[in-house]
Amino acid sequence: MDEDRHAIGDRRTTKGQLTLLYKLLADHRRRVLLQCLRDTEAPMPISALVTELTPSDDRESSERDVEAEIAVHHIHLPKLADAGVIEYDQSAQQAAYTAPPQVDALLEDMLVTVSTVEQEPSLQE
């Protein structure tokens, strides 16, 4: 079996899988989605996740909402599900955080590091 096909966090986690985890977290929207799903114990409706990705001051832009919803359904949630960190039920329109404990600890460290870096003022300002 190809080493990159194992879910992240099983005993056969490889360097390639860790690289995949970093690539997943490189996208701000996936970090937001993961953080939302980690913060709730029950599966979340996809509509609530889309709302988290679209700032409230942007509500008048329904086109942006549609783009966000399409990206969540067809890009972000499938990638997170393929990596084994969430369960994505398209028919029920829900997603739930399911990362194994060792991956959860790694994600927590990465998400804290990334959010701290994002909040620091730019050196160019």
C-alpha positions, 0 to 999 in steps of 0.5 A: 500500500502507498505510504501516503494513503494511511490516515494521518496519525495511525502508527504508520504516519510518514513524513509525507503525511506530515507534509500533507497536514502542513499543506492542509493548514496552509490554507486559512479557510481550512484552519478556520474550518478545523478550529470551528469543528474542534471547538464543537463536540457535535457535527456542524451543519455545513451552512454554519461552517460557511457562515464562519468563513464569510465575515458579517460585514460581507453579508451583502455579497451573496456571490461571495457566500456562494463561492465560499459554499462551493469551496467548502463542499468541493475542496476544503471538507473533502481534503480534510476528510481524505486526511482523516481529520474530519468526517464529512457527510455530504448527504446530511450536510454535516461535518465533525472533527475526528482527528486521532489524539496524537494528530489532535495534539499536533493540530492544536500546536500548529493552529496556535502557532499559525494564529499567533503569527497571523495576529502579529503586525507586519514588519512592512507596516 
